[in-house]
Amino acid sequence: QAQLVESGGGSAPAGGSLRLSCAASVYTGPTFCMGWFRQAPGKEREGVATIDQHGSTKYVDSVMGRFTISKDKAKNTLYLQMNSLKPEDSAMYYCAALARYPCAGAMWLDSPADSTYWGQGTQVTVSS
């Protein structure tokens, strides 16, 4: 059983930046692909970005060029660097792990329910 703990959320002005972190309690290594999802009030959870076992990344169109997903294998930590934030980026952000190989990250973005493990979420609020 993996535990995922997010941190780094908070408030930022439009155009600002935040970096989210997700620490895994156990080594997720080659078994898992990792991803970030978000859910705004009254909306369904949606995929933001995924990174597979080889470091290949996928992004939802709305964050392309603004967000960057990365992972530090030595620290077993996943990151999401968010730049040029917009008010519509405001949501609860969740770290997730998926035990699947190959990852098919683009498919995972469209199917959050496929996830094997979830973190508890961290709130991001962007003011206009």
C-alpha positions in Angstrom: 0.0 0.0 0.0 1.6 3.3 -1.1 0.9 6.5 0.6 1.1 9.7 -1.4 1.4 13.1 0.4 1.0 16.3 -1.5 2.4 19.7 -0.4 3.1 23.1 -1.9 -0.4 24.3 -2.6 -1.6 27.7 -1.6 -2.6 31.0 -3.1 -1.1 32.9 -6.0 -2.0 35.8 -8.2 -2.8 35.3 -11.9 0.5 35.0 -13.7 2.2 33.7 -10.7 3.8 30.3 -10.0 3.5 27.4 -7.5 5.3 24.1 -7.2 3.5 21.1 -5.9 5.3 18.1 -4.4 4.2 14.6 -3.8 6.2 12.3 -1.5 5.6 8.6 -1.8 5.9 6.5 1.4 7.2 3.5 -0.5 9.3 3.1 -3.6 7.0 3.4 -6.6 9.9 2.8 -9.0 9.3 0.9 -12.3 5.9 -0.4 -11.3 4.1 2.8 -11.4 3.4 5.8 -13.6 2.7 9.0 -11.7 0.3 11.9 -12.3 -1.4 15.0 -11.2 -5.1 15.5 -11.3 -7.4 18.3 -10.2 -11.0 18.9 -9.2 -12.7 22.2 -8.9 -16.0 22.6 -6.9 -18.9 21.2 -8.9 -16.7 19.7 -11.5 -15.4 16.2 -12.2 -11.8 15.3 -11.5 -9.6 15.9 -14.5 -6.2 14.9 -15.6 -3.4 17.5 -15.6 -0.2 15.7 -16.3 1.4 12.3 -16.2 4.9 10.9 -16.3 5.7 7.3 -17.1 8.3 4.9 -16.0 10.7 6.2 -18.7 10.1 9.9 -18.0 7.8 10.5 -20.9 5.2 13.1 -20.1 1.7 13.9 -21.1 -0.3 17.1 -20.4 -3.9 18.2 -20.8 -4.1 20.9 -23.5 -5.1 23.6 -21.0 -1.8 23.5 -19.1 0.5 22.7 -22.0 3.5 25.1 -22.0 2.7 26.3 -18.5 3.0 23.3 -16.2 5.9 20.8 -16.0 5.7 17.4 -14.3 8.9 15.8 -13.1 10.1 13.2 -10.6 13.1 12.7 -8.4 13.7 9.0 -8.2 16.3 9.3 -5.4 13.8 11.1 -3.2 10.7 9.2 -4.5 9.0 12.5 -5.0 6.8 13.8 -7.8 6.6 17.5 -8.7 4.3 19.8 -10.6 5.8 23.2 -11.5 2.9 25.6 -12.4 3.8 28.8 -14.1 1.6 31.5 -15.7 -1.3 30.5 -13.4 -4.8 31.4 -14.3 -7.9 31.7 -12.1 -9.3 28.6 -13.9 -6.4 26.6 -12.5 -7.9 26.9 -9.0 -8.8 23.4 -7.7 -7.8 20.7 -5.3 -4.8 19.0 -6.8 -4.2 15.3 -6.3 -1.2 13.2 -6.8 -1.9 9.7 -8.2 0.0 6.5 -9.0 -1.1 3.9 -11.5 0.3 0.4 -11.6 0.3 -0.2 -15.3 3.0 -0.9 -17.9 3.1 0.6 -20.4 1.6 3.6 -18.7 -0.5 5.0 -21.6 -0.4 8.4 -19.9 -2.7 10.1 -22.4 -5.4 7.6 -21.7 -4.9 7.9 -17.9 -5.5 11.7 -18.2 -9.0 10.9 -19.5 -9.7 8.2 -17.0 -8.7 9.3 -13.5 -10.7 6.3 -12.0 -8.0 4.0 -13.4 -5.6 5.3 -10.7 -4.3 2.7 -8.2 -3.5 5.2 -5.3 -4.4 8.8 -4.5 -3.0 11.4 -2.2 -5.3 13.5 0.0 -5.0 16.6 -2.2 -3.6 20.1 -1.8 -5.6 23.3 -2.6 -4.5 25.8 -5.2 -6.2 29.1 -5.4 -5.4 31.6 -8.1 -6.7 35.2 -7.8 -7.4 37.4 -10.7 
